[in-house]
Amino acid sequence: MRKSEHVCRSRASSGLVLLVTVASLAILPARESSGQGDGLLTKDTRRLFPIGSYELPADDAALKVMAESGVNLVRCHNRADLDRADAVGMMGWIPLSVHSGATDELRKLVESVKDHPALAIWEGPDEIVWNFTAASQLHRARDIHKSPGEWWRQTPQAVAYAEQQAQKIMPTIREGIQFVRSLDGRNRQFWFNEALKSDVKYVRQYLDYVDITGCDIYPVKKHDRRVARVGSATERWKQVGRGKPVWMVLQAFAWSELGDYYGEKIAAYPTFAESRFMAYDVIAHGAKGVLYWGSHYLKSAAFRESLYALTSELAALQPFLVAPEETRVRLAAIEMGDGKGEPAARMAARRTGKEWLIILVNEDDRWHMGVEVAGLEDLNGQRLELLYDTENVMVERGEFVTRMQPLGVKVFATSREWETSRRAGRDYRE
């Protein structure tokens, strides 16, 4: 047993778990779940919707541009990184190797940053379940799977390897998380990001110990741009997580920039419209945070500008993004009668004070000429403005009707004051 590991854990009759370590003595309440956070951030008593980036620019000027573009959360690795984030008004998250258990290294890292005012979130090991079940590297690089796709075929070798790894990793993950919570007086939220198709059985073996779940999804390639997949991905992780807050990690790169391993030779970045669709679609599906991965590989300044145009737009809507859903508002997309099935449209309705926001997303690659939003009796006689466009609608009889283009997004608000003044990058099309 390592010196840094706990030497005793017992459950007393009073319902308390006693955790004894060489470094500390902590008494933790026994409960079904130690992860109870709501997925939002708090900065100076203000609630914030996470708009995050895995990239921490090395250049201070570039970091300032990122912060001024509405990004409020960035990946950090130490106190110096948190200092840089704090200097531009951002918050940071710290990745922790909790899958190694309650180690001295873990204690030292947590102790070195736990009192930092910019520290917002702890992150667990990325795609931990995917990496011992279905990752292509298990065959291509590590020769653990003798052929591709063994996990999906559930070959005895793949199943046995996964079970062996889970029996080793899951107890240490749970131990590591509880150890961090015993050190962190603020009990910051724990977030685990997984792959889209990570195994439900194994994820749920650590689920009760974390606050936030979710996945990464990067759908845009040169010959495959099915951006509507992000909505179903969000729904999957709401279900996997039993309703825990979901953060979605979206695309900030071209697959060709990642090297030959992925077989993409031609650079293909999401257009501004595609990036905007993905962000609003996951929000309409209930995501509690939107983060971006891959911009540290980015070679296109024009795409970066388009991404910052989007983060600026989202940041301008912060009061709505942290507000609860107005559940009485209803969406109905009236069919065209062409036999193509029920339209796939999504909506989010939020308000702050007397101000309202209605997000509409058409997940279909076809027109919808009658999209009805009802349950708006509080807005009768008021006009809603389509942000960043010229359309406006009058609410009558508690409803309004609009039309939507294929894979279109419409964001209506009670005032154009919710627009950001930033326009550069909004016309980006590759």
C-alpha positions as CSV (number, residue, x, y, z in Angstrom):
1,M,0.0,0.0,0.0
2,R,1.4,3.4,-0.9
3,K,2.1,5.8,1.9
4,S,-0.3,8.3,0.4
5,E,-3.2,5.9,0.4
6,H,-5.8,5.8,3.1
7,V,-5.1,3.2,5.6
8,C,-8.6,2.7,7.0
9,R,-12.1,3.3,5.8
10,S,-15.1,2.1,7.9
11,R,-18.8,2.9,8.1
12,A,-19.9,3.8,11.6
13,S,-23.4,3.1,12.9
14,S,-24.0,6.8,12.9
15,G,-23.9,6.8,9.1
16,L,-20.5,8.5,8.7
17,V,-17.7,7.3,6.6
18,L,-14.3,7.6,8.3
19,L,-11.4,8.2,6.0
20,V,-7.9,8.2,7.5
21,T,-4.9,9.2,5.5
22,V,-1.3,9.9,6.3
23,A,-1.8,13.5,5.3
24,S,-5.2,14.2,6.8
25,L,-8.2,13.0,8.8
26,A,-11.6,13.7,7.2
27,I,-15.0,12.7,8.2
28,L,-17.3,12.5,5.2
29,P,-21.1,12.1,5.4
30,A,-22.4,8.9,4.0
31,R,-24.8,9.6,1.1
32,E,-25.7,8.1,-2.2
33,S,-24.0,10.9,-4.1
34,S,-21.2,13.3,-3.2
35,G,-21.8,15.1,-6.5
36,Q,-24.7,17.6,-6.1
37,G,-23.6,20.6,-8.2
38,D,-25.9,22.3,-10.7
39,G,-23.2,22.7,-13.4
40,L,-23.1,26.5,-13.4
41,L,-20.2,28.7,-12.3
42,T,-20.2,31.4,-9.5
43,K,-17.9,34.4,-9.8
44,D,-18.2,37.2,-7.3
45,T,-21.7,36.0,-6.4
46,R,-22.8,36.1,-10.0
47,R,-24.0,32.9,-11.6
48,L,-22.4,32.1,-15.0
49,F,-23.1,29.6,-17.8
50,P,-19.7,28.0,-18.6
51,I,-18.3,29.0,-22.0
52,G,-15.0,27.2,-21.9
53,S,-11.8,26.5,-23.8
54,Y,-9.3,23.7,-23.4
55,E,-6.7,26.1,-24.9
56,L,-4.8,28.4,-22.5
57,P,-3.0,30.7,-25.0
58,A,0.7,31.1,-24.1
59,D,0.5,34.7,-25.2
60,D,-1.1,37.1,-22.7
61,A,-2.5,39.3,-25.5
62,A,-4.2,36.2,-27.1
63,L,-5.6,35.2,-23.7
64,K,-7.0,38.7,-23.2
65,V,-8.7,38.5,-26.7
66,M,-10.2,35.2,-25.7
67,A,-11.6,36.6,-22.4
68,E,-13.0,39.7,-24.2
69,S,-14.8,37.3,-26.6
70,G,-16.9,35.9,-23.8
71,V,-14.9,32.8,-22.8
72,N,-15.1,32.5,-19.0
73,L,-13.5,29.2,-18.3
74,V,-10.1,27.8,-19.4
75,R,-8.1,24.7,-18.7
76,C,-5.2,25.2,-16.2
77,H,-2.6,23.0,-14.8
78,N,-1.1,24.9,-11.9
79,R,-1.3,28.1,-9.8
80,A,0.6,30.2,-12.4
81,D,-2.1,29.2,-15.0
82,L,-4.8,30.3,-12.7
83,D,-3.1,33.6,-12.0
84,R,-3.1,34.3,-15.8
85,A,-6.8,33.4,-16.1
86,D,-7.6,35.5,-13.1
87,A,-5.7,38.5,-14.5
88,V,-8.2,38.7,-17.4
89,G,-11.3,37.9,-15.4
90,M,-11.6,34.3,-16.4
91,M,-11.9,31.2,-14.2
92,G,-10.1,27.9,-14.5
93,W,-10.5,24.2,-14.2
94,I,-7.8,21.8,-13.1
95,P,-7.5,18.2,-14.4
96,L,-6.7,15.7,-11.7
97,S,-5.5,12.1,-12.0
98,V,-8.0,10.8,-9.5
99,H,-7.9,7.4,-11.2
100,S,-4.6,6.8,-9.4
101,G,-6.3,7.2,-6.1
102,A,-5.3,9.3,-3.0
103,T,-1.7,9.8,-3.9
104,D,0.9,12.3,-2.6
105,E,1.0,13.9,-6.1
106,L,-2.8,14.5,-6.0
107,R,-2.6,16.0,-2.5
108,K,0.2,18.3,-3.5
109,L,-1.6,19.6,-6.6
110,V,-4.9,20.2,-4.8
111,E,-3.2,21.9,-1.8
112,S,-1.3,24.2,-4.2
113,V,-4.4,25.6,-5.9
114,K,-7.4,25.0,-3.6
115,D,-7.4,28.5,-2.2
116,H,-7.1,30.2,-5.6
117,P,-10.0,32.6,-6.3
118,A,-10.1,31.7,-10.0
119,L,-10.3,27.9,-9.5
120,A,-13.9,26.9,-10.4
121,I,-13.9,23.1,-11.3
122,W,-12.0,19.9,-10.9
123,E,-11.8,17.7,-14.0
124,G,-11.4,13.9,-13.9
125,P,-9.4,11.9,-16.5
126,D,-10.6,12.5,-20.0
127,E,-12.7,9.8,-21.6
128,I,-11.6,7.3,-18.9
129,V,-14.2,4.7,-19.8
130,W,-13.7,5.0,-23.5
131,N,-10.0,4.4,-23.2
132,F,-10.3,0.9,-21.7
133,T,-13.3,-0.2,-23.7
134,A,-13.6,1.0,-27.3
135,A,-10.7,3.4,-28.1
136,S,-9.1,2.6,-31.4
137,Q,-5.7,2.7,-29.7
138,L,-6.5,-0.5,-28.0
139,H,-5.9,-2.2,-31.3
140,R,-3.9,0.3,-33.4
141,A,-1.3,1.3,-30.8
142,R,-1.4,-1.0,-27.8
143,D,-2.3,-4.4,-29.4
144,I,-4.7,-5.2,-26.6
145,H,-7.5,-5.8,-29.1
146,K,-6.4,-8.1,-31.9
147,S,-8.8,-6.6,-34.5
148,P,-10.8,-3.4,-34.8
149,G,-14.2,-3.2,-33.2
150,E,-13.8,-5.9,-30.7
151,W,-15.6,-4.0,-28.0
152,W,-18.7,-3.6,-30.1
153,R,-18.7,-7.3,-31.0
154,Q,-18.2,-8.0,-27.3
155,T,-15.4,-10.5,-27.8
156,P,-14.4,-12.4,-24.7
157,Q,-11.0,-10.8,-24.8
158,A,-12.4,-7.2,-25.0
159,V,-15.0,-7.8,-22.3
160,A,-12.4,-9.4,-19.9
161,Y,-9.9,-6.6,-20.4
162,A,-12.5,-4.0,-19.7
163,E,-13.8,-5.7,-16.6
164,Q,-10.2,-6.1,-15.3
165,Q,-9.5,-2.4,-15.9
166,A,-12.8,-1.3,-14.3
167,Q,-12.2,-3.4,-11.2
168,K,-8.8,-1.6,-10.8
169,I,-9.8,1.9,-11.9
170,M,-13.2,2.5,-10.5
171,P,-12.4,2.1,-6.8
172,T,-9.4,4.4,-7.1
173,I,-11.5,7.0,-9.0
174,R,-14.0,7.0,-6.2
175,E,-11.2,7.1,-3.6
176,G,-9.4,10.0,-5.4
177,I,-12.6,12.1,-5.7
178,Q,-13.4,11.7,-2.0
179,F,-9.8,12.5,-1.1
180,V,-10.0,15.7,-3.1
181,R,-13.3,16.7,-1.5
182,S,-11.7,16.1,2.0
183,L,-9.0,18.6,1.0
184,D,-11.1,21.2,-0.8
185,G,-13.1,23.2,1.8
186,R,-15.2,24.8,-1.0
187,N,-16.2,21.3,-2.3
188,R,-15.9,22.5,-5.9
189,Q,-17.8,20.6,-8.6
190,F,-16.2,17.6,-10.3
191,W,-16.7,17.2,-14.0
192,F,-15.9,14.1,-16.1
193,N,-15.9,14.3,-19.9
194,E,-16.4,11.1,-21.8
195,A,-16.6,10.1,-25.4
196,L,-20.1,10.1,-27.0
197,K,-20.5,6.3,-26.9
198,S,-18.7,5.6,-23.6
199,D,-20.1,2.6,-21.9
200,V,-23.1,3.3,-19.6
201,K,-22.4,0.4,-17.2
202,Y,-18.9,1.7,-16.3
203,V,-19.7,5.4,-16.3
204,R,-22.4,4.7,-13.7
205,Q,-19.8,3.1,-11.5
206,Y,-18.3,6.6,-10.8
207,L,-21.4,8.7,-11.6
208,D,-22.6,9.2,-8.0
209,Y,-19.2,10.8,-7.1
210,V,-19.3,13.5,-9.8
211,D,-21.4,16.6,-10.3
212,I,-21.2,17.1,-14.0
213,T,-21.1,14.7,-16.9
214,G,-21.1,15.0,-20.7
215,C,-19.2,14.2,-23.8
216,D,-17.1,15.6,-26.6
217,I,-18.5,15.5,-30.2
218,Y,-16.8,16.9,-33.3
219,P,-19.1,16.2,-36.3
220,V,-17.7,18.4,-39.1
221,K,-15.4,16.7,-41.6
222,K,-15.0,17.5,-45.3
223,H,-17.6,14.9,-46.5
224,D,-19.6,14.5,-43.3
225,R,-21.2,17.5,-41.7
226,R,-24.0,16.0,-39.6
227,V,-24.1,18.8,-37.0
228,A,-27.5,17.7,-35.7
229,R,-25.8,14.8,-34.0
230,V,-24.9,17.1,-31.1
231,G,-28.5,17.3,-29.9
232,S,-29.0,13.5,-29.6
233,A,-25.6,13.3,-28.0
234,T,-26.7,15.7,-25.3
235,E,-29.9,13.7,-24.7
236,R,-27.8,10.5,-24.4
237,W,-25.7,12.0,-21.7
238,K,-28.7,13.4,-19.8
239,Q,-29.9,9.8,-19.7
240,V,-26.6,8.3,-18.9
241,G,-26.1,10.8,-16.1
242,R,-29.6,10.3,-14.6
243,G,-30.3,14.0,-15.0
244,K,-27.0,15.3,-13.8
245,P,-25.8,18.5,-15.4
246,V,-24.3,17.9,-18.9
247,W,-21.4,19.9,-20.4
248,M,-20.9,19.5,-24.1
249,V,-17.4,19.8,-25.7
250,L,-17.7,21.1,-29.2
251,Q,-15.4,21.4,-32.3
252,A,-12.7,24.1,-32.5
253,F,-10.5,22.6,-35.1
254,A,-10.3,20.8,-38.4
255,W,-9.7,17.0,-38.3
256,S,-6.8,17.4,-40.8
257,E,-4.9,19.4,-38.2
258,L,-4.7,16.4,-35.9
259,G,-2.3,14.5,-38.2
260,D,-2.5,11.4,-40.5
261,Y,-3.9,9.1,-37.8
262,Y,-7.5,10.2,-38.5
263,G,-7.2,10.0,-42.3
264,E,-8.5,13.5,-43.0
265,K,-6.3,15.3,-45.6
266,I,-8.4,18.4,-46.4
267,A,-9.1,21.1,-43.8
268,A,-12.8,21.4,-43.0
269,Y,-13.8,23.8,-40.2
270,P,-17.4,24.4,-39.1
271,T,-18.9,27.4,-40.7
272,F,-20.2,30.1,-38.3
273,A,-23.7,28.9,-39.0
274,E,-22.7,25.3,-38.1
275,S,-20.9,26.4,-34.9
276,R,-23.9,28.5,-33.9
277,F,-26.3,25.6,-34.7
278,M,-24.3,23.2,-32.5
279,A,-24.1,25.6,-29.5
280,Y,-27.8,26.5,-29.5
281,D,-28.8,22.9,-30.2
282,V,-27.1,21.5,-27.1
283,I,-28.5,24.4,-25.1
284,A,-32.0,23.7,-26.4
285,H,-31.4,20.1,-25.3
286,G,-30.6,21.2,-21.8
287,A,-26.7,21.4,-21.7
288,K,-25.5,23.4,-18.7
289,G,-22.2,24.4,-20.3
290,V,-20.5,24.7,-23.8
291,L,-16.8,24.2,-24.1
292,Y,-14.4,24.0,-27.1
293,W,-11.5,21.6,-27.7
294,G,-8.8,21.7,-30.4
295,S,-8.1,25.4,-30.9
296,H,-4.5,24.8,-29.8
297,Y,-4.1,23.0,-33.1
298,L,-5.9,25.8,-35.0
299,K,-4.2,27.2,-38.2
300,S,-7.1,29.3,-39.4
301,A,-7.3,32.8,-38.0
302,A,-10.6,33.3,-39.8
303,F,-12.2,30.3,-38.1
304,R,-11.0,31.5,-34.7
305,E,-12.6,34.8,-35.3
306,S,-15.9,33.1,-36.2
307,L,-15.7,31.1,-33.0
308,Y,-15.1,34.2,-30.9
309,A,-18.0,35.9,-32.7
310,L,-20.2,33.0,-31.4
311,T,-18.8,33.0,-27.8
312,S,-19.4,36.8,-27.7
313,E,-23.0,36.2,-28.8
314,L,-23.5,33.5,-26.1
315,A,-21.9,35.7,-23.4
316,A,-24.3,38.5,-24.1
317,L,-27.1,36.1,-23.1
318,Q,-25.7,35.1,-19.8
319,P,-28.7,36.1,-17.7
320,F,-30.9,33.9,-19.8
321,L,-28.5,30.9,-20.0
322,V,-28.4,30.6,-16.2
323,A,-32.2,31.1,-15.8
324,P,-34.5,28.1,-15.4
325,E,-36.5,26.8,-18.4
326,E,-40.0,28.2,-18.8
327,T,-41.7,24.9,-19.0
328,R,-45.2,26.1,-19.8
329,V,-44.0,27.4,-23.2
330,R,-44.8,24.9,-25.9
331,L,-43.4,24.3,-29.4
332,A,-45.3,22.7,-32.3
333,A,-43.9,22.4,-35.8
334,I,-46.9,22.0,-38.1
335,E,-46.4,19.4,-40.7
336,M,-46.4,20.2,-44.4
337,G,-48.5,17.2,-45.2
338,D,-45.8,15.8,-47.5
339,G,-45.4,12.5,-45.7
340,K,-41.9,13.1,-44.6
341,G,-42.6,12.6,-40.9
342,E,-42.9,14.7,-37.8
343,P,-40.6,17.7,-37.9
344,A,-37.6,17.8,-35.6
345,A,-37.5,21.2,-33.9
346,R,-36.2,22.2,-30.5
347,M,-36.9,25.2,-28.3
348,A,-35.6,26.8,-25.1
349,A,-37.6,29.5,-23.4
350,R,-36.0,31.6,-20.7
351,R,-36.7,34.9,-19.0
352,T,-34.9,37.3,-16.6
353,G,-37.2,39.8,-15.0
354,K,-39.5,41.1,-17.8
355,E,-37.1,40.1,-20.5
356,W,-37.6,36.9,-22.5
357,L,-35.5,34.8,-24.8
358,I,-36.9,32.1,-27.2
359,I,-34.3,29.8,-28.9
360,L,-35.6,27.8,-31.9
361,V,-33.5,25.1,-33.6
362,N,-34.5,23.2,-36.7
363,E,-32.7,19.8,-36.6
364,D,-34.0,18.8,-39.9
365,D,-32.3,19.3,-43.3
366,R,-35.6,20.6,-44.7
367,W,-37.8,23.6,-44.4
368,H,-40.5,24.1,-41.7
369,M,-43.0,26.7,-42.8
370,G,-45.1,26.7,-39.6
371,V,-43.3,26.7,-36.3
372,E,-45.7,27.6,-33.5
373,V,-44.6,28.8,-30.1
374,A,-47.4,28.9,-27.5
375,G,-47.8,29.5,-23.8
376,L,-46.7,33.1,-24.0
377,E,-49.7,34.7,-22.5
378,D,-47.5,37.0,-20.4
379,L,-46.2,38.5,-23.7
380,N,-49.5,39.2,-25.4
381,G,-49.3,42.4,-27.4
382,Q,-45.5,42.5,-27.2
383,R,-43.1,42.3,-30.2
384,L,-40.2,39.9,-30.2
385,E,-37.1,40.7,-32.2
386,L,-35.1,38.1,-34.1
387,L,-31.5,38.8,-33.0
388,Y,-29.0,39.4,-35.7
389,D,-31.7,39.6,-38.3
390,T,-34.6,41.8,-39.4
391,E,-37.6,39.6,-38.5
392,N,-39.9,40.4,-35.7
393,V,-43.1,38.7,-34.5
394,M,-46.1,39.9,-32.5
395,V,-47.4,37.6,-29.7
396,E,-51.1,37.2,-29.9
397,R,-53.4,34.8,-28.1
398,G,-50.2,33.7,-26.3
399,E,-48.4,32.5,-29.4
400,F,-46.5,33.4,-32.5
401,V,-45.6,31.5,-35.7
402,T,-42.4,31.7,-37.7
403,R,-40.7,29.7,-40.5
404,M,-37.4,28.0,-40.4
405,Q,-34.7,27.0,-42.9
406,P,-33.0,23.6,-42.9
407,L,-30.7,23.4,-39.9
408,G,-31.6,26.9,-39.0
409,V,-31.5,28.7,-35.7
410,K,-33.7,31.6,-34.6
411,V,-33.1,33.5,-31.3
412,F,-36.0,35.8,-30.4
413,A,-35.8,38.4,-27.6
414,T,-37.9,41.2,-26.2
415,S,-35.1,43.6,-27.0
416,R,-32.2,43.9,-29.5
417,E,-30.1,45.1,-26.5
418,W,-29.2,41.4,-26.1
419,E,-27.2,41.5,-29.2
420,T,-23.4,41.8,-29.0
421,S,-21.9,44.6,-31.1
422,R,-19.3,42.2,-32.4
423,R,-20.0,41.3,-36.1
424,A,-16.6,40.2,-37.4
425,G,-16.6,36.5,-38.1
426,R,-20.3,36.0,-38.4
427,D,-20.1,35.5,-42.2
428,Y,-17.4,32.8,-42.0
429,R,-18.1,30.0,-44.5
430,E,-14.6,28.4,-44.9
